[in-house]
Amino acid sequence: MRHALTAVLAAVSLSSIASAQTAPATPVPQPSGQSAIGAAIARDMDGLMTLYRDLHASPELSLQEVNTAAKLAKRLKALKFDVTEKVGGTGVVAVMKNGSGPTLLIRADMDGLPVVEQTGLDFASKVRTRTPEGVETGVMHACGHDTHMTAFIATAKLLAARKDQWKGTLVMILQPAEEVGKGARDMLEDGLYTRFPRPTHAIAFHDAANLTAGVIGYTPGYALANVDSVDILVKGVGGHGAYPQTTKDPIVLGARIVTTLQTLISREQEPQDPAVVTVGSFQAGAKHNIIPDEAKLLLTVRSYSDETRARLIEGIRRVARGEAMAAGVPEDRMPVVSVKDEFTPSTYNPPAFAEQMAGLLKSHFPESRVVQTPAVMGGEDFGRFYRADKSINSFIFWVGGVPADRMAAAAAGQATLPSLHSPFWAPQADRVIATASEAMTVLALDILKKD
């Protein structure tokens, strides 16, 4: 996921994380009268945790998920799914037809991140690789996609064993490259909705670093944001630092652009329609006494609606050009604004369907474990599956991964919590996996219920 749910890197007890993850898997506590689904998950938890540890120890970067896809495809084939590999690159599509009825898409993402793991887990990733840009890095499932895949396999197993309880078509997909915003698009462009049954419903979950382990969060309407990466090449006229009057300084111009961009939010954006324009990098110059010819600004831009997105991008172009004109930059040296291709669209939960799904979860779990959460400015390309066909009822929800004792310590000001994408993020995996797989199975059985 292209975001962090909490803002700070944690000073957490690595020994407590490690002991929680390496201890024998314990069944997630259930309310009195444990459900049959919950009991089945509890019986399978040791095997699920073995899979989780293997996935955690062997992450692969976006668009490189070859081994991950192969090992999970093998499991889906063993469950008697009709499995197609290499969809949109390394994606996997597993189809199980069970009579007439709705078609439900269930999705999990597979990619890890270029992060050197620092959790202290016995099974921590030691993988090293090079990014497509040639940078040597460690690789880690710092966004919890290993819990997503494990819960996905658990859900597939539960539904395959309960074909007498549902009818319709199940399309389970393992998606590559979520972290770079390309995987859903690549699978759609490779015929996900034409080569395979077109879904009437779609569900997914994401682990959360700001919710107690086992708590489910949901958001009707916009749940996650549009994410744009924007580059601004600021052109000037370079020269000697001692004679600035002979130059058009791109550093000063870039600084003006940075500050004026903030007025797009503070003075042009409706306050109740959240948006973000952040300049994450300002690159210019190589020596103390040389004014360079160019500077480069790298921006992340966040919004919810397409209208707001378009207005912000137009505003960035306007501000860059306007500041350059004010600085006397000649027409042939105007700034160049480039919107990068890896746009991640906002994720939208149709409100009526979201409330319906939340109601089912509240009727199955103790109501205190299902809470409505605010939308976040993070990005998640699951939203592409709904955008490709807005007749689909789509729902993504959160499953908390923070152990209750550490959440309590953080609330008391005695600890800080690691965010998603942190090298310290180690969710309480058994609780995430058990809760998510039970929730997805409950939702699937209702969506595909027999008359």
Order of alpha helices (4+ residues) and beta strands (2+ residues): alpha-alpha-alpha-beta-beta-beta-beta-beta-alpha-beta-alpha-beta-beta-beta-beta-beta-alpha-alpha-beta-beta-beta-alpha-beta-beta-alpha-beta-alpha-beta-alpha-alpha
